[in-house]
């Protein structure tokens, strides 16, 4: 009985040793397999989390702390930077459009994208709430919004959606069309008497001026537009000198004719310089005949003694005279005349000097002995040299 009992115990122990040995080897293999899987997983994660490059096409990766101060202090104004983040919101102030870009760590940047009349709002709205990479130019620190600021105003700057890197939303994509600009001007009350554009209070604004063309002429690369606008009951003469016009062909301005209605769209800069954006023909708000009749009615009749005795007191006044032409000198469309204006029983006496520009080459010439009516501004005394040697007259 004891013999068999010992044998059974020995077999049981042997079985346990054998079973235990197999279990440890299997566990080792299983542990090794798990470790290999984990190591492979680490390599995969490492491949996914590649660091962002320090430079992309000349744009520096923006480090928040480096740029979170005034440009005057850090000396980084104008640095080209790129920023990854989410577009949080779009706002505008005094026609300036900007949006807030929030980075993954919660830091925020103010991104200026241009002026409202010149930008497509829908193009900007298409990226709100999206992860993007912005390629911009650093401007400094905004006190109002308490964050660093940059801008994307120019052909070198753009936005890429993170999911579509390589597909750029460029400056041209944001650029408003001529139709959109005109629509914006007409929607907003931008009408201004053109001569008031010189006033400082209108600096950095968008304005439009409507009037009636008196003459359009081109010299070299410039186009001169003489036109009238109405201020209350008064007709005001204006002159626009246009070197270029953003959304239209400047040569088309030369096709304007006297009496055409015109509307000019422009931006007044910080130094009151004018940048013309577009123009269009408009329904004339009045006629040139109305302007001429109004001016004639304002001109006062003077005698020769009135203007000769007090020339400085009457200088600049609108005057009317009727008299006989005694001499005509022509130089192209420029005409100089001597006209006697005091009616006598035998004709006219008392000579005044008249300077006049013909409206066109087709206008009838004025000849000596013609009786004419003159409307114009008094210019004070004029001294000239007679054709007789040694003589001069006033």
C-alpha positions in Angstrom: 0.0 0.0 0.0 2.8 2.4 0.9 4.7 1.5 -2.3 1.9 2.4 -4.6 1.2 5.6 -2.7 4.7 6.9 -3.1 4.7 6.1 -6.8 1.5 8.1 -7.3 2.9 11.1 -5.5 6.0 11.0 -7.5 4.1 10.9 -10.8 1.9 13.8 -9.6 5.0 15.9 -8.8 6.6 15.1 -12.1 3.5 16.1 -13.8 3.4 19.4 -11.9 7.0 20.1 -12.8 6.4 19.4 -16.4 3.2 21.5 -16.5 5.0 24.3 -14.7 7.9 24.3 -17.1 5.6 24.6 -20.1 3.6 27.4 -18.5 6.8 29.6 -18.0 8.0 29.2 -21.5 4.6 30.1 -23.0 4.4 33.1 -20.7 7.9 34.2 -21.8 6.9 34.0 -25.5 3.6 35.8 -24.8 5.5 38.6 -22.9 8.0 38.9 -25.7 5.2 39.2 -28.2 3.5 41.9 -26.2 6.7 43.9 -25.8 7.4 43.7 -29.6 3.9 45.0 -30.3 4.4 47.9 -27.9 7.7 48.8 -29.4 6.2 48.7 -32.9 3.4 50.9 -31.6 5.9 53.4 -30.3 7.7 53.6 -33.7 4.3 54.3 -35.4 3.4 57.1 -33.0 6.9 58.6 -33.5 6.4 58.6 -37.3 3.0 60.4 -36.9 4.4 63.1 -34.6 7.1 64.5 -36.8 8.1 68.0 -35.6 7.0 71.0 -37.6 9.7 72.5 -39.8 11.4 75.6 -38.5 11.1 77.3 -42.0 8.7 76.8 -44.9 9.4 78.7 -48.1 11.0 81.5 -46.2 8.3 81.6 -43.5 9.5 81.1 -39.9 7.6 78.9 -37.5 6.1 81.4 -35.1 7.0 81.0 -31.5 4.4 82.7 -29.4 6.7 84.0 -26.7 9.2 85.4 -29.2 6.5 87.5 -31.0 4.3 88.3 -28.0 5.6 91.9 -27.6 5.7 95.2 -29.4 7.5 95.3 -32.7 9.4 98.3 -31.5 10.8 96.2 -28.7 11.6 92.9 -30.5 12.6 94.4 -33.8 10.6 91.7 -35.7 8.2 93.9 -37.7 7.7 92.5 -41.2 9.0 89.0 -40.4 7.4 86.3 -42.5 5.9 83.7 -40.1 3.6 80.7 -40.3 1.1 79.7 -37.6 -1.0 76.6 -37.1 -4.4 77.0 -35.4 -8.2 77.2 -35.6 -9.9 80.3 -37.0 -12.2 81.3 -34.2 -14.1 84.4 -35.5 -14.1 87.2 -38.0 -14.7 90.8 -37.1 -14.3 94.2 -38.8 -13.7 97.7 -37.6 -13.6 100.9 -39.7 -13.7 98.6 -42.8 -10.6 96.6 -41.5 -11.3 92.9 -41.5 -9.5 90.5 -39.1 -9.9 87.1 -37.5 -8.6 85.4 -34.4 -6.4 82.3 -34.8 -6.2 80.1 -31.8 -3.3 77.6 -31.4 -3.5 74.2 -29.8 -2.1 75.5 -26.5 -4.7 78.2 -26.4 -2.5 81.1 -27.5 -4.2 83.5 -29.9 -3.1 85.7 -32.8 -4.9 88.5 -34.5 -4.7 88.2 -38.3 -5.6 91.2 -40.5 -6.8 90.4 -44.0 -7.4 93.7 -45.6 -10.2 96.3 -46.0 -13.8 95.4 -46.5 -14.5 96.9 -49.9 -11.6 95.1 -51.4 -12.0 91.7 -49.8 -14.4 88.8 -50.4 -16.1 88.2 -47.0 -17.3 84.8 -48.1 -13.8 83.6 -48.8 -12.8 84.4 -45.2 -15.9 82.9 -43.7 -15.1 79.6 -45.5 -12.3 78.9 -43.0 -14.1 79.9 -39.8 -13.9 76.9 -37.4 -11.3 75.2 -39.6 -7.8 74.1 -38.7 -5.5 76.1 -40.9 -1.9 77.1 -41.5 -1.5 80.9 -42.0 1.5 82.3 -43.9 1.6 86.0 -42.8 3.8 89.0 -42.0 4.2 89.9 -38.3 3.1 93.4 -37.4 3.5 93.7 -33.6 1.3 93.6 -30.5 -2.3 94.7 -30.5 -3.1 96.7 -27.3 -6.8 96.5 -28.0 -7.0 92.8 -28.5 -4.1 92.0 -26.2 -2.4 89.5 -28.6 0.3 89.5 -31.3 -0.8 90.5 -34.7 0.1 89.7 -38.3 -1.4 90.3 -41.8 -2.0 88.4 -45.0 -2.3 91.5 -47.2 -0.2 90.8 -50.3 0.4 88.2 -53.0 3.1 86.4 -51.0 0.7 85.5 -48.1 -1.9 82.8 -48.0 -3.9 80.3 -45.9 -3.9 76.5 -46.1 -6.5 74.2 -44.5 -4.7 71.6 -42.4 -6.7 68.8 -44.0 -5.7 70.1 -47.5 -2.1 71.2 -47.1 -0.8 72.4 -50.5 -4.2 73.9 -51.5 -3.7 77.6 -51.0 -6.3 80.3 -50.4 -4.3 83.2 -51.9 -4.5 86.9 -52.0 -6.4 86.8 -55.3 -9.0 84.4 -53.7 -9.7 87.1 -51.1 -9.7 89.9 -53.7 -13.2 91.4 -54.3 -14.4 91.8 -57.9 -15.2 95.2 -59.4 -18.9 94.4 -59.1 -18.6 93.7 -55.4 -16.7 96.9 -54.8 -19.3 99.0 -56.5 -22.0 97.2 -54.6 -20.3 98.0 -51.3 -19.9 101.7 -52.2 -23.6 101.9 -53.2 -24.7 100.1 -50.1 -22.8 102.5 -47.8 -23.2 106.2 -47.8 -19.8 107.2 -49.3 -20.8 110.3 -51.4 -18.4 113.2 -51.0 -17.8 116.6 -52.6 -14.5 115.7 -54.3 -12.6 118.9 -53.1 -13.3 117.9 -49.5 -11.1 114.8 -49.9 -8.2 117.1 -48.9 -9.6 117.5 -45.4 -7.8 115.6 -42.7 -11.0 114.2 -41.3 -11.6 112.1 -44.4 -8.1 110.5 -44.3 -8.2 106.7 -44.4 -11.7 106.4 -45.8 -13.4 105.1 -48.9 -15.5 107.7 -50.8 -17.3 108.2 -54.1 -18.0 111.4 -56.0 -20.8 111.9 -58.6 -20.9 114.7 -61.1 -21.1 115.9 -64.7 -18.1 115.9 -67.0 -17.0 119.2 -68.5 -13.9 117.8 -70.2 -11.8 114.6 -70.1 -8.2 114.9 -71.5 -5.1 112.8 -71.3 -1.5 114.0 -71.0 1.3 111.5 -71.0 0.2 108.8 -68.4 -2.3 111.0 -66.6 -6.0 111.6 -67.2 -7.5 114.9 -66.2 -11.2 115.0 -65.5 -12.9 118.4 -65.2 -16.4 117.9 -63.7 -19.1 119.6 -61.8 -20.8 118.6 -58.6 -23.7 120.3 -56.9 -23.5 121.6 -53.3 -26.9 122.8 -52.3 -27.9 125.3 -54.9 -24.3 125.9 -56.0 -22.4 124.1 -58.8 -18.8 123.4 -57.9 -16.0 122.8 -60.4 -13.8 119.9 -59.6 -10.6 118.4 -61.1 -9.5 114.8 -60.7 -6.0 113.9 -61.9 -5.9 110.1 -62.3 -2.6 108.3 -62.8 -4.0 104.8 -62.6 -7.2 103.1 -61.7 -7.3 99.7 -60.0 -10.3 97.9 -61.5 -10.8 99.8 -64.8 -8.8 100.7 -67.9 -7.6 104.3 -67.5 -7.8 104.8 -71.2 -11.6 104.4 -71.0 -11.7 107.7 -69.0 -10.6 109.5 -72.2 -13.8 108.3 -73.9 -15.9 110.5 -71.7 -17.7 113.4 -73.3 -18.9 116.7 -72.1 -22.2 116.3 -70.3 -21.7 112.7 -69.3 -22.5 111.7 -65.8 -19.6 110.1 -63.9 -19.1 108.4 -60.5 -15.6 108.0 -59.2 -14.8 105.4 -56.5 -11.6 106.0 -54.5 -9.6 105.5 -51.3 -8.2 108.6 -49.4 -4.9 107.6 -47.7 -3.6 108.7 -44.3 -1.8 111.7 -46.0 -5.0 112.4 -48.0 -3.5 111.0 -51.2 -6.1 109.5 -53.5 -6.1 106.0 -55.0 -8.8 105.6 -57.6 -10.4 102.1 -57.6 -13.1 102.3 -60.3 -15.4 104.6 -62.2 -18.7 104.3 -64.1 -20.9 106.5 -66.3 -23.9 107.6 -64.3 -27.2 109.4 -65.1 -26.2 113.1 -65.1 -27.8 114.7 -62.0 -28.0 118.0 -64.0 -26.9 119.4 -67.4 -24.0 121.6 -68.3 -26.5 124.1 -69.7 -27.9 124.5 -66.1 -24.3 125.1 -64.9 -23.7 127.7 -67.5 -26.9 129.5 -66.9 -26.4 129.5 -63.2 -22.9 131.0 -63.6 -24.0 133.7 -66.0 -26.7 134.7 -63.6 -24.1 135.1 -60.8 -21.8 137.4 -62.9 -22.0 141.1 -62.0 -21.7 143.9 -64.5 -18.8 146.3 -63.9 -17.7 149.5 -65.5 -14.2 150.1 -66.6 -13.8 152.6 -63.8 -14.9 150.0 -61.2 -12.2 147.6 -62.0 -9.4 150.1 -62.9 -9.8 152.2 -59.7 -9.9 149.2 -57.3 -8.3 146.3 -59.0 -7.4 144.3 -55.9 -10.8 144.8 -54.3 -12.5 143.2 -57.3 -9.9 140.5 -58.0 -11.5 137.1 -58.2 -15.1 138.4 -58.6 -17.3 136.9 -61.3 -17.9 139.6 -63.9 -19.8 140.3 -67.1 -18.8 142.6 -69.9 -19.9 143.4 -73.4 -17.6 145.0 -75.9 -15.7 145.1 -79.2 -12.7 142.9 -79.9 -9.7 145.0 -81.1 -7.0 142.4 -81.1 -6.8 138.6 -81.1 -3.7 136.4 -80.4 -4.1 132.6 -80.7 -1.9 129.7 -79.6 -3.7 126.4 -80.3 -6.9 126.6 -78.2 -5.5 129.4 -76.0 -6.8 132.8 -77.0 -5.7 136.2 -75.8 -7.8 139.3 -76.6 -8.0 143.0 -76.1 -11.5 144.1 -75.8 -13.0 147.7 -75.5 -15.9 147.6 -73.0 -17.2 151.2 -72.6 -20.0 152.0 -75.0 -19.6 155.4 -76.8 -21.6 157.1 -79.5 -19.0 156.1 -82.0 -18.3 152.6 -80.8 -16.4 151.3 -77.7 -13.4 152.5 -75.6 -11.5 151.5 -72.5 -9.5 148.3 -73.1 -9.4 145.1 -70.9 -7.2 142.0 -71.4 -9.1 138.7 -71.8 -7.5 135.2 -71.6 -9.7 132.4 -72.9 -9.4 128.7 -73.7 -11.6 127.3 -76.5 -13.5 124.2 -75.6 -12.4 122.4 -78.8 -10.7 123.0 -82.1 -14.1 123.1 -83.8 -15.3 126.0 -81.8 -15.9 129.2 -83.9 -12.9 131.6 -83.8 -13.3 135.1 -82.4 -12.2 137.8 -84.8 -11.3 141.5 -84.5 -14.3 143.8 -84.6 -16.6 141.1 -83.2 -19.0 142.3 -80.5 -18.9 139.7 -77.8 -20.3 139.1 -74.2 -17.7 138.0 -71.7 -18.3 136.0 -68.4 -15.3 135.3 -66.2 -13.2 136.1 -63.1 -11.5 139.4 -62.6 -7.7 138.9 -62.4 -6.5 142.4 -61.4 -4.0 144.4 -63.5 -2.1 142.9 -66.4 0.9 144.6 -67.9 1.9 143.7 -71.5 4.4 145.0 -74.1 3.0 146.7 -77.1 4.1 145.8 -80.6 5.6 149.3 -80.8 9.2 149.3 -79.5 9.6 150.9 -76.1 5.9 151.0 -75.2 4.0 149.0 -72.5 0.4 149.3 -71.3 -1.6 148.2 -68.3 
